[in-house]
Amino acid sequence: MSEQTSLIEDGFDRIQSAVRSVESEVLKVQKRFTQESEKFNKDASKRIKNFRKELKKYPAVKQAETFRKDLNKELETRSKQVGKKIESGIESFLGTFQIASQSEVEKLDKKLGRINRRLKALDKTISEATAKRTTASKTPSAADAVA
């Protein structure tokens, strides 16, 4: 029986040793894969960058790039023009029906805000003046004290 136990323990030790060896190999392979992957990414980025540089040397590519830039500028310009035409059309439409546009309403709102602040300041001044008169009339003057 002791021999069987020894054989089982020996087999178990071999299995554990094999598992540790496999784990070690897996870690090595993972590390190598990570390194190779990083190397590949760097190399691919460098090649793409060089390819773009080489591509820009061709006249057709330069023309296409110039055309793209010009087209973008033209689109921006036309977009602004269309926006202005739409805005003026809306203002004209609203004007025929005597409806204020948003910009006109905003201007009126600012004016009303300024008028409100002025009215509050005047109201405060009037209240203070009234309070002074009331307190002045309640206190006897020097002429009233002599009489």
C-alpha positions in Angstrom: 0.0 0.0 0.0 2.9 2.3 0.7 4.1 1.7 -2.8 0.8 2.7 -4.2 0.7 5.8 -2.1 4.1 6.7 -3.2 3.2 6.2 -6.9 0.1 8.4 -6.4 2.0 11.1 -4.7 4.7 10.9 -7.3 2.1 11.2 -10.1 0.4 14.0 -8.3 3.8 15.9 -8.0 4.4 15.4 -11.7 1.0 16.8 -12.6 1.6 19.8 -10.4 5.0 20.4 -11.9 3.5 20.1 -15.4 0.7 22.6 -14.5 3.3 25.1 -13.1 5.4 24.6 -16.2 2.4 25.3 -18.5 1.4 28.3 -16.4 4.9 29.7 -16.8 4.9 29.0 -20.6 1.5 30.7 -20.9 2.8 33.8 -19.1 5.8 33.9 -21.4 3.6 33.6 -24.5 1.3 36.4 -23.2 4.3 38.7 -22.6 5.7 37.9 -26.0 2.3 38.5 -27.7 1.9 41.8 -25.9 5.4 42.9 -27.0 4.9 41.8 -30.6 1.5 43.5 -30.7 3.0 46.8 -29.4 5.8 46.5 -32.0 3.3 45.8 -34.8 1.1 48.9 -33.8 4.2 51.1 -33.8 5.3 49.8 -37.1 1.8 50.1 -38.6 1.5 53.7 -37.4 4.9 54.6 -38.9 4.0 53.0 -42.2 0.7 54.8 -42.4 2.4 58.1 -41.6 5.0 57.5 -44.3 2.2 56.5 -46.8 0.4 59.7 -46.1 3.5 61.7 -46.7 4.2 59.9 -50.0 0.6 60.3 -51.0 0.7 64.1 -50.5 3.5 64.3 -53.1 1.3 63.3 -56.0 -0.2 66.3 -57.8 -3.7 64.7 -58.0 -3.8 64.4 -54.2 -2.6 68.0 -53.8 -5.4 69.1 -56.2 -8.0 67.1 -54.3 -6.9 68.6 -51.0 -7.0 72.1 -52.4 -10.4 71.4 -53.9 -11.7 70.1 -50.6 -10.5 73.2 -48.8 -12.0 75.5 -51.4 -15.2 73.6 -51.3 -15.4 73.9 -47.5 -14.9 77.7 -47.7 -17.5 78.0 -50.4 -20.0 75.9 -48.4 -19.4 78.1 -45.3 -19.9 81.3 -47.3 -23.1 80.0 -48.9 -24.4 78.7 -45.6 -24.0 82.1 -44.1 -25.7 83.8 -47.1 -28.6 81.4 -47.0 -28.9 82.0 -43.2 -29.0 85.8 -43.8 -31.6 85.4 -46.6 -33.8 83.2 -44.4 -33.5 85.6 -41.5 -34.4 88.6 -43.7 -37.3 86.7 -45.3 -38.7 85.9 -41.9 -38.3 89.5 -40.7 -40.1 90.7 -43.9 -42.9 88.1 -43.4 -43.3 89.1 -39.8 -43.2 92.8 -40.8 -46.1 92.4 -43.2 -48.2 91.0 -40.3 -46.7 93.6 -37.9 -45.2 90.9 -35.7 -41.9 91.6 -34.0 -38.9 89.4 -34.8 -36.9 87.7 -32.1 -34.1 90.3 -32.3 -36.7 93.1 -32.0 -38.2 91.5 -29.0 -34.8 91.1 -27.4 -34.1 94.8 -28.0 -37.5 95.8 -26.5 -36.8 93.5 -23.5 -33.5 95.3 -22.9 -35.2 98.7 -23.1 -37.9 97.5 -20.7 -35.2 96.3 -18.3 -33.5 99.7 -18.3 -36.9 101.5 -17.8 -37.7 99.2 -14.9 -34.4 99.9 -13.2 -35.0 103.7 -13.6 -38.6 103.4 -12.2 -37.4 101.5 -9.2 -34.7 104.1 -8.5 -37.3 106.9 -8.8 -39.7 105.0 -6.6 -37.0 104.6 -4.0 -36.1 108.3 -4.1 -39.8 109.3 -3.8 -40.2 106.9 -0.8 -37.2 108.3 0.9 -38.3 111.9 0.3 -41.8 111.1 1.7 -40.3 109.4 4.7 -38.2 112.5 5.4 -41.2 114.9 5.1 -43.3 112.7 7.4 -40.6 112.6 10.1 -39.9 116.3 9.7 -43.6 117.2 10.2 -43.9 115.0 13.3 -41.0 116.6 15.1 -41.7 120.1 16.5 -39.7 122.9 14.9 -37.8 125.6 16.9 -40.6 128.2 16.2 -43.3 125.9 17.6 -41.3 125.3 20.8 -41.0 129.1 21.5 -44.7 129.8 21.1 
